[in-house]
Amino acid sequence: MLDAVTDWQVCSLARYARDAPQTLVDEVLIWDEVEVLWTKVQTHALWRATERGRAPPRDVRTWVVWLAMMSGFRP
């Protein structure tokens, strides 16, 4: 059941990234989900060294790409 919920959320995020890439991540995810993803981005070093120390981007497209990169996608 957890896999089905997770799959639905990922598909929903991918749809937002495709149809409305400038949508704010706060409109799509709850704050806890954003915090967990942000921690994973920093842990997996997906955030470029030149951009570290800045606030994370707010567009949903960037967050979907990071999520995909955590599971093996290489842009």
Number of C-alpha atoms within 10 A of each C-alpha: 6 7 8 9 10 11 12 12 14 15 13 13 21 20 14 19 20 13 11 13 17 14 15 16 23 13 11 15 14 10 12 9 13 16 12 10 17 18 12 15 18 12 10 12 12 15 16 8 8 7 9 11 8 8 7 13 11 15 17 24 23 16 22 22 16 22 20 15 15 16 8 9 10 9 7
